[in-house]
Amino acid sequence: MRVAGFLVCIAIMIWIMDMAAGISVFIDLIALALVFVGGLGYALAKGAATQSRPEALVHLGNGWVYWGWLGLLVGCVGIAAHLEELSQLGPALSIAFLTVLYGYFGKWILLSIVEDA
């Protein structure tokens, strides 16, 4: 039953994203790299290699969220730096908002899988 609930949540999120602006708008490689590579670095810095698997995965999920918030700040600086150039605002806004979304969404998926194991 847990797997069914998990799949329903994923489906709802994809449907909402598609209805809001289309799935392609929610894919940004820079934001993905910032959150997921940064989160991996955080987990390694917390000693993930010497911890149990569940502990290491919790650190990974937390790292994704932390790097998501850092990405928001980076995006805000990018927005402030390009207020005169409207064409430059899109990438900065994308980083600002998508990194937080990626961080929390990734952590939710990761912890849902870890708790099922």
PyMOL commands that place a pseudoatom at each C-alpha (Angstrom):
pseudoatom trace, name=CA, resn=MET, resi=1, chain=A, elem=C, hetatm=0, pos=[0.000, 0.000, 0.000]
pseudoatom trace, name=CA, resn=ARG, resi=2, chain=A, elem=C, hetatm=0, pos=[2.928, 2.348, 0.722]
pseudoatom trace, name=CA, resn=VAL, resi=3, chain=A, elem=C, hetatm=0, pos=[4.239, 1.927, -2.802]
pseudoatom trace, name=CA, resn=ALA, resi=4, chain=A, elem=C, hetatm=0, pos=[0.819, 2.800, -4.219]
pseudoatom trace, name=CA, resn=GLY, resi=5, chain=A, elem=C, hetatm=0, pos=[0.676, 5.954, -2.086]
pseudoatom trace, name=CA, resn=PHE, resi=6, chain=A, elem=C, hetatm=0, pos=[4.188, 6.891, -3.167]
pseudoatom trace, name=CA, resn=LEU, resi=7, chain=A, elem=C, hetatm=0, pos=[3.288, 6.441, -6.843]
pseudoatom trace, name=CA, resn=VAL, resi=8, chain=A, elem=C, hetatm=0, pos=[0.103, 8.483, -6.423]
pseudoatom trace, name=CA, resn=CYS, resi=9, chain=A, elem=C, hetatm=0, pos=[2.141, 11.337, -4.907]
pseudoatom trace, name=CA, resn=ILE, resi=10, chain=A, elem=C, hetatm=0, pos=[4.663, 11.226, -7.775]
pseudoatom trace, name=CA, resn=ALA, resi=11, chain=A, elem=C, hetatm=0, pos=[1.860, 11.193, -10.343]
pseudoatom trace, name=CA, resn=ILE, resi=12, chain=A, elem=C, hetatm=0, pos=[0.124, 14.155, -8.720]
pseudoatom trace, name=CA, resn=MET, resi=13, chain=A, elem=C, hetatm=0, pos=[3.360, 16.151, -8.671]
pseudoatom trace, name=CA, resn=ILE, resi=14, chain=A, elem=C, hetatm=0, pos=[4.073, 15.423, -12.339]
pseudoatom trace, name=CA, resn=TRP, resi=15, chain=A, elem=C, hetatm=0, pos=[0.497, 16.308, -13.265]
pseudoatom trace, name=CA, resn=ILE, resi=16, chain=A, elem=C, hetatm=0, pos=[0.669, 19.600, -11.340]
pseudoatom trace, name=CA, resn=MET, resi=17, chain=A, elem=C, hetatm=0, pos=[3.980, 20.499, -12.980]
pseudoatom trace, name=CA, resn=ASP, resi=18, chain=A, elem=C, hetatm=0, pos=[2.596, 19.719, -16.416]
pseudoatom trace, name=CA, resn=MET, resi=19, chain=A, elem=C, hetatm=0, pos=[-0.569, 21.725, -15.823]
pseudoatom trace, name=CA, resn=ALA, resi=20, chain=A, elem=C, hetatm=0, pos=[1.338, 24.681, -14.338]
pseudoatom trace, name=CA, resn=ALA, resi=21, chain=A, elem=C, hetatm=0, pos=[3.778, 25.289, -17.187]
pseudoatom trace, name=CA, resn=GLY, resi=22, chain=A, elem=C, hetatm=0, pos=[4.781, 22.031, -18.846]
pseudoatom trace, name=CA, resn=ILE, resi=23, chain=A, elem=C, hetatm=0, pos=[7.313, 19.511, -17.594]
pseudoatom trace, name=CA, resn=SER, resi=24, chain=A, elem=C, hetatm=0, pos=[10.186, 20.950, -19.636]
pseudoatom trace, name=CA, resn=VAL, resi=25, chain=A, elem=C, hetatm=0, pos=[10.077, 24.189, -17.617]
pseudoatom trace, name=CA, resn=PHE, resi=26, chain=A, elem=C, hetatm=0, pos=[10.918, 22.227, -14.481]
pseudoatom trace, name=CA, resn=ILE, resi=27, chain=A, elem=C, hetatm=0, pos=[14.142, 20.773, -15.885]
pseudoatom trace, name=CA, resn=ASP, resi=28, chain=A, elem=C, hetatm=0, pos=[17.269, 22.867, -15.393]
pseudoatom trace, name=CA, resn=LEU, resi=29, chain=A, elem=C, hetatm=0, pos=[20.642, 21.129, -15.537]
pseudoatom trace, name=CA, resn=ILE, resi=30, chain=A, elem=C, hetatm=0, pos=[22.503, 23.798, -13.577]
pseudoatom trace, name=CA, resn=ALA, resi=31, chain=A, elem=C, hetatm=0, pos=[19.967, 23.659, -10.746]
pseudoatom trace, name=CA, resn=LEU, resi=32, chain=A, elem=C, hetatm=0, pos=[20.024, 19.845, -10.775]
pseudoatom trace, name=CA, resn=ALA, resi=33, chain=A, elem=C, hetatm=0, pos=[23.819, 19.773, -10.584]
pseudoatom trace, name=CA, resn=LEU, resi=34, chain=A, elem=C, hetatm=0, pos=[23.930, 22.381, -7.838]
pseudoatom trace, name=CA, resn=VAL, resi=35, chain=A, elem=C, hetatm=0, pos=[21.510, 20.494, -5.618]
pseudoatom trace, name=CA, resn=PHE, resi=36, chain=A, elem=C, hetatm=0, pos=[22.429, 16.872, -6.223]
pseudoatom trace, name=CA, resn=VAL, resi=37, chain=A, elem=C, hetatm=0, pos=[26.216, 17.211, -6.544]
pseudoatom trace, name=CA, resn=GLY, resi=38, chain=A, elem=C, hetatm=0, pos=[26.320, 19.694, -3.672]
pseudoatom trace, name=CA, resn=GLY, resi=39, chain=A, elem=C, hetatm=0, pos=[24.207, 17.344, -1.564]
pseudoatom trace, name=CA, resn=LEU, resi=40, chain=A, elem=C, hetatm=0, pos=[26.555, 14.468, -2.338]
pseudoatom trace, name=CA, resn=GLY, resi=41, chain=A, elem=C, hetatm=0, pos=[29.492, 16.597, -1.227]
pseudoatom trace, name=CA, resn=TYR, resi=42, chain=A, elem=C, hetatm=0, pos=[27.634, 17.451, 1.981]
pseudoatom trace, name=CA, resn=ALA, resi=43, chain=A, elem=C, hetatm=0, pos=[26.922, 13.783, 2.690]
pseudoatom trace, name=CA, resn=LEU, resi=44, chain=A, elem=C, hetatm=0, pos=[30.551, 12.876, 2.120]
pseudoatom trace, name=CA, resn=ALA, resi=45, chain=A, elem=C, hetatm=0, pos=[31.677, 15.725, 4.376]
pseudoatom trace, name=CA, resn=LYS, resi=46, chain=A, elem=C, hetatm=0, pos=[29.390, 14.390, 7.112]
pseudoatom trace, name=CA, resn=GLY, resi=47, chain=A, elem=C, hetatm=0, pos=[31.240, 11.072, 6.951]
pseudoatom trace, name=CA, resn=ALA, resi=48, chain=A, elem=C, hetatm=0, pos=[28.759, 9.164, 4.810]
pseudoatom trace, name=CA, resn=ALA, resi=49, chain=A, elem=C, hetatm=0, pos=[31.423, 6.624, 3.833]
pseudoatom trace, name=CA, resn=THR, resi=50, chain=A, elem=C, hetatm=0, pos=[31.840, 5.507, 7.462]
pseudoatom trace, name=CA, resn=GLN, resi=51, chain=A, elem=C, hetatm=0, pos=[28.167, 5.502, 8.483]
pseudoatom trace, name=CA, resn=SER, resi=52, chain=A, elem=C, hetatm=0, pos=[25.393, 3.010, 8.069]
pseudoatom trace, name=CA, resn=ARG, resi=53, chain=A, elem=C, hetatm=0, pos=[23.488, 3.189, 4.822]
pseudoatom trace, name=CA, resn=PRO, resi=54, chain=A, elem=C, hetatm=0, pos=[20.314, 4.773, 6.306]
pseudoatom trace, name=CA, resn=GLU, resi=55, chain=A, elem=C, hetatm=0, pos=[22.357, 7.442, 8.114]
pseudoatom trace, name=CA, resn=ALA, resi=56, chain=A, elem=C, hetatm=0, pos=[24.308, 8.242, 4.959]
pseudoatom trace, name=CA, resn=LEU, resi=57, chain=A, elem=C, hetatm=0, pos=[21.094, 8.530, 2.942]
pseudoatom trace, name=CA, resn=VAL, resi=58, chain=A, elem=C, hetatm=0, pos=[19.560, 10.864, 5.525]
pseudoatom trace, name=CA, resn=HIS, resi=59, chain=A, elem=C, hetatm=0, pos=[22.667, 13.062, 5.261]
pseudoatom trace, name=CA, resn=LEU, resi=60, chain=A, elem=C, hetatm=0, pos=[22.343, 12.974, 1.476]
pseudoatom trace, name=CA, resn=GLY, resi=61, chain=A, elem=C, hetatm=0, pos=[18.705, 14.089, 1.659]
pseudoatom trace, name=CA, resn=ASN, resi=62, chain=A, elem=C, hetatm=0, pos=[19.551, 16.850, 4.121]
pseudoatom trace, name=CA, resn=GLY, resi=63, chain=A, elem=C, hetatm=0, pos=[22.391, 17.972, 1.863]
pseudoatom trace, name=CA, resn=TRP, resi=64, chain=A, elem=C, hetatm=0, pos=[19.996, 18.261, -1.069]
pseudoatom trace, name=CA, resn=VAL, resi=65, chain=A, elem=C, hetatm=0, pos=[17.703, 20.512, 0.953]
pseudoatom trace, name=CA, resn=TYR, resi=66, chain=A, elem=C, hetatm=0, pos=[20.580, 22.661, 2.234]
pseudoatom trace, name=CA, resn=TRP, resi=67, chain=A, elem=C, hetatm=0, pos=[21.987, 23.076, -1.274]
pseudoatom trace, name=CA, resn=GLY, resi=68, chain=A, elem=C, hetatm=0, pos=[18.500, 23.864, -2.527]
pseudoatom trace, name=CA, resn=TRP, resi=69, chain=A, elem=C, hetatm=0, pos=[18.327, 26.817, -0.155]
pseudoatom trace, name=CA, resn=LEU, resi=70, chain=A, elem=C, hetatm=0, pos=[21.848, 27.878, -1.107]
pseudoatom trace, name=CA, resn=GLY, resi=71, chain=A, elem=C, hetatm=0, pos=[20.711, 27.750, -4.734]
pseudoatom trace, name=CA, resn=LEU, resi=72, chain=A, elem=C, hetatm=0, pos=[17.850, 30.091, -3.853]
pseudoatom trace, name=CA, resn=LEU, resi=73, chain=A, elem=C, hetatm=0, pos=[20.355, 32.595, -2.514]
pseudoatom trace, name=CA, resn=VAL, resi=74, chain=A, elem=C, hetatm=0, pos=[22.589, 32.226, -5.582]
pseudoatom trace, name=CA, resn=GLY, resi=75, chain=A, elem=C, hetatm=0, pos=[19.568, 32.771, -7.821]
pseudoatom trace, name=CA, resn=CYS, resi=76, chain=A, elem=C, hetatm=0, pos=[18.562, 35.871, -5.863]
pseudoatom trace, name=CA, resn=VAL, resi=77, chain=A, elem=C, hetatm=0, pos=[22.034, 37.329, -6.320]
pseudoatom trace, name=CA, resn=GLY, resi=78, chain=A, elem=C, hetatm=0, pos=[21.750, 36.572, -10.042]
pseudoatom trace, name=CA, resn=ILE, resi=79, chain=A, elem=C, hetatm=0, pos=[18.389, 38.317, -10.158]
pseudoatom trace, name=CA, resn=ALA, resi=80, chain=A, elem=C, hetatm=0, pos=[19.755, 41.370, -8.371]
pseudoatom trace, name=CA, resn=ALA, resi=81, chain=A, elem=C, hetatm=0, pos=[22.767, 41.501, -10.683]
pseudoatom trace, name=CA, resn=HIS, resi=82, chain=A, elem=C, hetatm=0, pos=[20.642, 41.465, -13.847]
pseudoatom trace, name=CA, resn=LEU, resi=83, chain=A, elem=C, hetatm=0, pos=[17.659, 43.640, -13.029]
pseudoatom trace, name=CA, resn=GLU, resi=84, chain=A, elem=C, hetatm=0, pos=[18.306, 45.834, -16.084]
pseudoatom trace, name=CA, resn=GLU, resi=85, chain=A, elem=C, hetatm=0, pos=[18.569, 42.884, -18.494]
pseudoatom trace, name=CA, resn=LEU, resi=86, chain=A, elem=C, hetatm=0, pos=[15.231, 41.107, -18.590]
pseudoatom trace, name=CA, resn=SER, resi=87, chain=A, elem=C, hetatm=0, pos=[16.616, 38.310, -20.783]
pseudoatom trace, name=CA, resn=GLN, resi=88, chain=A, elem=C, hetatm=0, pos=[18.988, 37.301, -17.952]
pseudoatom trace, name=CA, resn=LEU, resi=89, chain=A, elem=C, hetatm=0, pos=[16.268, 37.037, -15.318]
pseudoatom trace, name=CA, resn=GLY, resi=90, chain=A, elem=C, hetatm=0, pos=[14.900, 33.687, -16.533]
pseudoatom trace, name=CA, resn=PRO, resi=91, chain=A, elem=C, hetatm=0, pos=[17.979, 31.571, -15.740]
pseudoatom trace, name=CA, resn=ALA, resi=92, chain=A, elem=C, hetatm=0, pos=[18.440, 33.283, -12.361]
pseudoatom trace, name=CA, resn=LEU, resi=93, chain=A, elem=C, hetatm=0, pos=[14.787, 32.743, -11.426]
pseudoatom trace, name=CA, resn=SER, resi=94, chain=A, elem=C, hetatm=0, pos=[15.061, 29.127, -12.547]
pseudoatom trace, name=CA, resn=ILE, resi=95, chain=A, elem=C, hetatm=0, pos=[18.001, 28.501, -10.253]
pseudoatom trace, name=CA, resn=ALA, resi=96, chain=A, elem=C, hetatm=0, pos=[16.352, 30.383, -7.407]
pseudoatom trace, name=CA, resn=PHE, resi=97, chain=A, elem=C, hetatm=0, pos=[13.116, 28.441, -7.399]
pseudoatom trace, name=CA, resn=LEU, resi=98, chain=A, elem=C, hetatm=0, pos=[13.978, 25.051, -8.849]
pseudoatom trace, name=CA, resn=THR, resi=99, chain=A, elem=C, hetatm=0, pos=[16.826, 24.317, -6.457]
pseudoatom trace, name=CA, resn=VAL, resi=100, chain=A, elem=C, hetatm=0, pos=[14.521, 24.428, -3.444]
pseudoatom trace, name=CA, resn=LEU, resi=101, chain=A, elem=C, hetatm=0, pos=[11.980, 22.278, -5.284]
pseudoatom trace, name=CA, resn=TYR, resi=102, chain=A, elem=C, hetatm=0, pos=[14.652, 19.759, -6.285]
pseudoatom trace, name=CA, resn=GLY, resi=103, chain=A, elem=C, hetatm=0, pos=[16.078, 19.627, -2.768]
pseudoatom trace, name=CA, resn=TYR, resi=104, chain=A, elem=C, hetatm=0, pos=[12.807, 18.891, -1.021]
pseudoatom trace, name=CA, resn=PHE, resi=105, chain=A, elem=C, hetatm=0, pos=[11.443, 16.641, -3.757]
pseudoatom trace, name=CA, resn=GLY, resi=106, chain=A, elem=C, hetatm=0, pos=[14.648, 14.615, -3.844]
pseudoatom trace, name=CA, resn=LYS, resi=107, chain=A, elem=C, hetatm=0, pos=[14.731, 14.269, -0.070]
pseudoatom trace, name=CA, resn=TRP, resi=108, chain=A, elem=C, hetatm=0, pos=[11.092, 13.209, 0.008]
pseudoatom trace, name=CA, resn=ILE, resi=109, chain=A, elem=C, hetatm=0, pos=[11.693, 10.499, -2.580]
pseudoatom trace, name=CA, resn=LEU, resi=110, chain=A, elem=C, hetatm=0, pos=[14.893, 9.336, -0.898]
pseudoatom trace, name=CA, resn=LEU, resi=111, chain=A, elem=C, hetatm=0, pos=[13.384, 9.140, 2.581]
pseudoatom trace, name=CA, resn=SER, resi=112, chain=A, elem=C, hetatm=0, pos=[10.273, 7.420, 1.253]
pseudoatom trace, name=CA, resn=ILE, resi=113, chain=A, elem=C, hetatm=0, pos=[12.487, 4.705, -0.193]
pseudoatom trace, name=CA, resn=VAL, resi=114, chain=A, elem=C, hetatm=0, pos=[14.692, 4.445, 2.905]
pseudoatom trace, name=CA, resn=GLU, resi=115, chain=A, elem=C, hetatm=0, pos=[11.713, 4.118, 5.234]
pseudoatom trace, name=CA, resn=ASP, resi=116, chain=A, elem=C, hetatm=0, pos=[10.236, 1.377, 3.056]
pseudoatom trace, name=CA, resn=ALA, resi=117, chain=A, elem=C, hetatm=0, pos=[13.409, -0.701, 3.272]
for i in range(1, 117): cmd.bond("trace and resi %d" % i, "trace and resi %d" % (i + 1))
show_as sticks, trace
zoom trace
